[in-house]
């Protein structure tokens, strides 16, 4: 009687055949399909456990790991958003109508993110985690590294120069500095129309340019080059602030700091260093509040809110800063609620369209982004831009409740893939791509993945091009020898 299980094999690897039936003889122990089902059932918890063991390995915290940054960001932003959902300290805030559904969405999103991380961590053990095979000759290896650095430095210099020049020309074409206008919120929107989409898009190139420059400087350990790179980051951020664009200014700084730490090999930190990083984050958050307070004080239509009116009349920037911070913190829950009000009652299901919609803004004519669509659909009339959908709101608008689980699952998988590839390569370009990706996903809790800019796709394309160009340059160098 033939046993069930995996086919037995001879010492040469061929399956043994039954003499009577001429069919493979199976080994005792169960069938392969059952083994695969068991693997699938255990892959996610095994992967999650492995991911968090890695986070706390060597008594140092891998703070940039997706298991920390992506999951922690999701819980933090929406958790604190629910804390303020009672209207604490914000008189004009309305308790969300879809509060229960949003909480369910948060639970599904966390589970989806963990599932994506678990699958990736359990399935990407080998080729993707191994360092690339290199020539045994140290001289050849060093030459290849220099070729790669030259490529990244050349590209970074070109991107930074073109981007800064476009930013300056953009301000000249506007004929004013939006952040200094008496009516900042609406003025910055009108200024962007006068400045033109071409210069606005080109100005975004400076962001990946400064990140690549910082990554190369940090990986080389050159303090002088790193000082130049951080100076370039500060210039680009200030130019974005001059246009009253807070998001791009802070994104430039956030990714720049993270890529510097990662490229220097500081992706695991002890408690004291971790507290220093937390201090930097706190300073950035406070700075965002200060900029928000300035914009509130210079946007007359917001004075109808009693808190803002009273603080503005008293020139109390401390209260305005606190008010601005609270407004940011209610955005994840409040704007998810708005997105659910708009879809599908006023807008049809987006089915992934929102992620590509900003690309259409470079086309002739008036092209809207999803935040503008929500604002129009709900007849909102506040000054400034649109109503950003947030991460959960955008996921829901595209795919309904299943999107709350599916979108984070895909992101968790991709982030782990990028993180482990960057660890294996330990290359400035890979660290830059990962730093941008993880910061973008964390920030998406406030604005959404697509936000209202072409940059999310543009930034990925530029950084992927930077990575792809390095082996091409090496191949070209070999052919020339």
Secondary structure, 3 states (H helix, E strand, C coil): CCCCECECECCCCCECECCCCCCECECCCECHHHHHHHHHHHHHHHHHHHHHHHHCHHHCECCCCHHHHHHHHHHHHHHHHHHHHHCCCCCCCCCCCCHHHHHHHHHHHHHHHHHHHHHHHHHCCCHHHCCCCCCCCHHHHHHHHHHHHHHHHHHHHHHHHHHHHHHHHHHHHHCCCHHHCCCHHHHHHHHHHHHCHHHHHHHCHHHHHHHHHHHHHHHHCCHHHHHHHHHHHHHHHHHHHHCCCHHHHHHHHHHHHHHHHHHCCCCCECHHHHHHHHHHHHHHHHHHHHHHHHHHHCCHHHHHCHHHHHHHHCCCHHHHHHHHHHHHHHHHHHHHHHHHHHECCCECCCCCCHHHHHHHHHCCCCCCCHHHHHHHHCCCCCCCCCCCCHHHHHHHHHHCHHHHHHHHHHHHHHHHHHHHHHHHHCCHHHHHHHHHHHHHHHHHHHHCCCCCCCHHHHHHHHHHHHHHHHHHHHHHHHHHC
